[in-house]
Amino acid sequence: MAIELLPMQWPLPVGVRAAISLRRGGSSSGAFTSANMGDHVGDSEQAVAANRSALNHQLKLPSSPLWLSQIHSSKVIDSSAWQPNIEADGCYSKTAGAVCVAMGADCLPLLLCDASGEQVAAVHVGWRGLVGGVIEAALLHFDQQPLLAYLGPVIGAADFEVGSEVREQVLASVASYPADSSLETAFVPRNNGKYLMNLTKLVCLKLHKRGQVACFGGDINTLAEPERCFSYRRDGTTGRHAALIWIE
């Protein structure tokens, strides 16, 4: 069975390709059933290697993806600096054949490219990365605009409960931006003193405020779709999706 891929409505420029893996179609079992792409979550090395190999063949990738050891940081590397087990949360490239990849299972895998198809990036965005500036770090690599962004499967606004301390940190990270009414609806207060946070809206806000960026996707709620999506908050022990982008 082929690994299930997310149907992406995204006007990619000629010469750029992208894909996002979903849950079904791989070799993993148990909590990782079945197309787990994460080698850091407790799944067997053999199963993860088989899943990654199957994805490579299915997509006819020009080279092996540049897998990262994601640490919720603001570090975004150039593909030329990649090495095995490198700790970073984003990869940028303007080199044909270099496959950038970001993983997620509630955190948002973000794909970026410029409209001319000469630069691409894959970024792992959770609330810590959002606060730390991983989006801004990724955008600094691009030397021309406009850009196109695709937001992969992410925990939905109706399910992402955070404390007031998280809300304060996120709001502080956008305090220097011009006032935007979107902030008023990015956090919905709950009766328990916590908030529901719209990560998709906040990511798009940051993208729009830093330049000419058109956003697509972001409508797949990982927590609400157990058949198609991994979710750390829902399951604890679980697999990871992979979002890939490359220049042919």
Secondary structure, DSSP 4 states (H G I P E B T S, - for coil): -PPPB------PPTTEEEEEB-SSSSS--GGGTTT---SSSS--HHHHHHHHHHHHHHHT-SS--B--B--S-S-EEEGGG--TT-B-SEEEE-STT-EEEEEESSSEEEEEEETTSS-EEEEEE-HHHHHHTHHHHHHHH--S--EEEEE-SB--TTT-EE-HHHHHHHHHHTTTSPP-THHHHHEEE-TTS-EEE-HHHHHHHHHHHTS-EEEEE---BTTT-TTT---HHHHSS---EEEEEEE-
